[in-house]
């Protein structure tokens, strides 16, 4: 048995994927705008959570290695938080880390 790994189509960077999936132009624009908004909203939320963690580290005058022990993560993960590398974290992970330092997160909808 062989597995077909041939690439048949590559979407160009910046192209509207929804248009390529067969949605009408109007629908594709709406879906792309909604998708971009959701991605941006998630990024902003992660930045807020990371800022809280960074502030906590600064307030407690911790080295990254010491913060890593408290947060139960590696030192490079703490560096990623401090440098706001949002793509490396889920919201759940950041919420758990904040909980470990006594900063519970509350969610408001709407």
N, C-alpha and C positions, 0 to 999 in steps of 0.2 A: 504494500500500500504506500503510495506517495502522497505527500501533502502539497497542495497547490499554494505556492508562496509568491506567485507572479503579481507584481504591482500593476494594476490596470488604470488607476486614476489617482492623481495627486492634486489636492486642492491648494491653490496658490495662497501664500500668506496674505491676509487682508481680504480675501474673497468672502462672500456671503455663503456660508456652508448651507444655509437653509434654501437658498436659491438653487444651489447645486443638487439638493435633495428633492427638488421638484415642486417646492412651494411657489405660489404666485409671487410676483415681484413685491406686491404690497404686503402680503403675509410674511415674506422673507425679511423685509425691512423691519416689520413689527417684532418678529421673533428674534432677530439679531439685536435690536435695541433692548429688548427685555433681557436677553442673555447677557449683554454687556453691563446692564444695570445691576443684575444679580451678582455678577462677578465682582463689580466694583464695590457693591454693598458688603460683600463678604470680606473683601480686602480691607475696607475701612474698619470693619468690626475687629478683624485680626490685629490691625494696627493699634486700635484702642486697647485691646487686651495686652498686647506686647508692651505698650507704653506703661501700663499699670505694673507689669512685672519689672520692667527696667527701672521705674521709679522706686519700687520696693527694694531692689538691689542697691540702688544709689543711697536711699534713706538709711539702709542698714550697713552701708559702707562695706559691702561684701566683695571679695574677689570672685571672679566667675567660677573658679573651682569650688569655693565654699557655697555659692548659690546653687551650683549643680548638685551638691550633696543634699541640700534642703529640698530642692525641687525634684530630686530623684531622677535626674537626667545627666547626660554627659556634659562636660564643659563646652564642647563645640555647640551643643544644643542651646546652651545659655548665650553663647556668642550670637547664634542665629536669632535669638529673641531680641537681644540688645540691638542688633543691626537690622531688625524688622524684616527678616526674610520670610515674608508671609506665606510664600508658596511651600515652605517646608513644614508647615503646621496645619492641623485641623483646629477648628474652633473648640472641639471637645478637649483636645490636648491642652490648649491654653487655659481653658476653664479649670481643668484638673490641676494644672500648675498653680493657678491663683488660689484654688482651694487649699493647696498644701501650705501656702504661706498665710492662711487666715483671711483671705480676701474673697469671700463668696461672691459669685456673680448672679445678678438678678436679670431676668429677661422680661422685657416689656414688649408687648405686641401692639402694633397699630400706631 
